């Protein structure tokens, strides 16, 4: 018996909005990355990032930022 896995891509607004809601509830979230803005350390389509709610943000941290209603970005501080 073999298991088949399927990759589903959803718009950033959906994925990151849901991730934000889960983080607000204290849950950790792992998401696949898109794009190459964080090269060479994080490669879009290859790597994933684990997000968790933390008490303070420091240089080098990756944050999920809502820059407008319904519009989110992952950004390195």
Phi, psi and omega in degrees: 000128178244146178260136178255132176248148180235137176264126179245127176258129178242157179300148179308322182301323180285306183300308186286330174295316177294320178299317179299317179296319179292319177298320179298333178271004178085012179267147174278149182225132174245127180229148173284146182265156174235155175078177185233023184290345181249019175299149004268001187279326179232122183255122179300137180080355181240311186261166174228162177236144176256123180252141175213152179288129181232157183286335181213150180256137180234161176306134180096343178292151173259128183239153172260117184243135173265113185263348174198160179307121179077004181239114185241153173220150167268134183215142176270131180282000000 
